[in-house]
Amino acid sequence: MTAGRLADAVAAAGDWREHLACVSGPVGMVASVRRELLAAGLPSGRVRYDQALPR
């Protein structure tokens, strides 16, 4: 699965506001999935991701 397809699947999966997300993988994929989760309403404090990305 490419980063874009994974980010699209995350965006289409519904309401993320009450979830905790842990995202790991290549920097580009983590960044795109994190952006989609935030856009889907998940608070930034509920997104855990690899430390390679700037906070």
C-alpha positions as CSV (number, residue, x, y, z in Angstrom):
1,M,0.0,0.0,0.0
2,T,1.4,3.4,-0.9
3,A,1.4,6.4,1.5
4,G,-1.4,8.1,-0.5
5,R,-3.6,5.1,-0.5
6,L,-3.2,4.5,3.2
7,A,-3.9,8.1,4.0
8,D,-7.0,7.9,1.8
9,A,-8.2,4.8,3.6
10,V,-7.7,6.5,7.0
11,A,-9.7,9.5,5.8
12,A,-12.5,7.3,4.6
13,A,-12.7,5.2,7.7
14,G,-15.0,7.5,9.6
15,D,-15.0,9.4,12.8
16,W,-11.6,9.5,14.5
17,R,-12.3,12.0,17.3
18,E,-12.4,9.4,20.1
19,H,-9.5,7.2,19.1
20,L,-5.8,7.0,19.8
21,A,-3.7,6.5,16.8
22,C,-0.1,5.1,16.7
23,V,1.4,5.6,13.3
24,S,4.8,4.1,12.2
25,G,6.6,3.7,9.0
26,P,8.4,5.8,6.4
27,V,8.5,9.5,7.1
28,G,6.3,10.5,4.1
29,M,3.6,7.9,5.0
30,V,3.6,8.8,8.7
31,A,3.2,12.5,7.8
32,S,0.4,12.0,5.3
33,V,-1.6,9.6,7.7
34,R,-1.0,12.0,10.6
35,R,-2.4,14.9,8.5
36,E,-5.5,12.9,7.5
37,L,-6.1,11.9,11.1
38,L,-5.9,15.5,12.3
39,A,-8.2,16.6,9.4
40,A,-10.6,13.9,10.4
41,G,-10.9,15.5,13.9
42,L,-8.5,13.5,16.0
43,P,-6.9,15.8,18.5
44,S,-3.1,16.1,18.0
45,G,-2.5,14.8,21.6
46,R,-4.1,11.5,20.5
47,V,-1.8,10.9,17.6
48,R,1.4,9.0,18.4
49,Y,4.0,8.8,15.7
50,D,7.7,8.1,14.9
51,Q,10.0,10.8,16.4
52,A,11.6,11.4,13.0
53,L,8.9,13.9,12.3
54,P,8.9,17.4,13.7
55,R,6.1,18.0,16.3
